[in-house]
Amino acid sequence: MRMYADKEIADEDLRYILEAGRMAPSASNRQPWKFVVIREKENLEKVYELYHRAWFRTAPLVILVLADHSVSWKRPEDGKDHAVVDASIAIDHLTLAAAEKGIGSCWICNFYVEKTVEFFGLPGHLEPVAFLSLGYPKDKADMQREKIRKDLSEIVFYEKLNL
Ligand SMILES: Cc1cc2nc3c(=O)[nH]c(=O)nc-3n(C[C@H](O)[C@H](O)[C@H](O)COP(=O)(O)O)c2cc1C
């Protein structure tokens, strides 16, 4: 959702959303994520500069989700680091819990990475994965917008991959 009402997120709703993120599953249960909640006007103003869009400025609260490469599980066979996989699952939990509370959200990955690292003083092992904007909808119909998705027949295969 990309247009929010001028209304702060209730503390109990925020708590519910964060709790859902905390409960996300992760590889080897390493929980390699950190959630930075930004809701003070002065800090929000700086965060809006990290992703220049007029609609983003309407978000009353933003969560920066970080993947912690220092604790994430690495697959023994090929060393694949699952930090971003796990952090992404946590983000999805945040979005779904928000929707349950009537709060819209938008993943944002197209942010200025270097400026973000600098602004938050991120150490090398903490990767910024996404900003998540959150807010009650300005227009309630926005929560039920039609989803444009591929047909199941294009993405599901039975028994073997038939491309
Ligand atoms: C990993 C990821 C990164 C995204 N980055 C952005 C972004 O930087 N800016 C933006 O406006 N939307 C972003 N989105 C939102 C997608 O554009 C959106 O989920 C997709 O177009 C489907 O729209 P719908 O979920 O409203 O149907 C991102 C979504 C995901 C999952």
The ligand as a Gaussian input file, in Angstrom:
#p B3LYP/6-31G(d) Opt

LIG

0 1
 C       11.678000      -7.724000      -2.342000
 C       10.709000      -6.637000      -2.688000
 C       11.176000      -5.355000      -2.971000
 C       10.289000      -4.319000      -3.255000
 N       10.765000      -3.029000      -3.411000
 C        9.893000      -2.033000      -3.660000
 C       10.345000      -0.688000      -3.778000
 O       11.528000      -0.383000      -3.625000
 N        9.423000       0.277000      -4.030000
 C        8.088000      -0.001000      -4.160000
 O        7.304000       0.914000      -4.375000
 N        7.628000      -1.274000      -4.044000
 C        8.495000      -2.284000      -3.791000
 N        8.030000      -3.564000      -3.633000
 C        6.590000      -3.841000      -3.760000
 C        6.267000      -4.596000      -5.062000
 O        6.405000      -3.720000      -6.155000
 C        4.847000      -5.170000      -4.954000
 O        4.772000      -6.078000      -3.882000
 C        4.459000      -5.890000      -6.235000
 O        4.425000      -4.984000      -7.308000
 C        3.094000      -6.559000      -6.106000
 O        2.154000      -5.624000      -5.711000
 P        0.952000      -6.052000      -4.741000
 O        1.577000      -6.847000      -3.628000
 O        0.356000      -4.756000      -4.271000
 O        0.016000      -6.837000      -5.548000
 C        8.897000      -4.592000      -3.329000
 C        8.433000      -5.890000      -3.034000
 C        9.313000      -6.891000      -2.701000
 C        8.782000      -8.254000      -2.342000

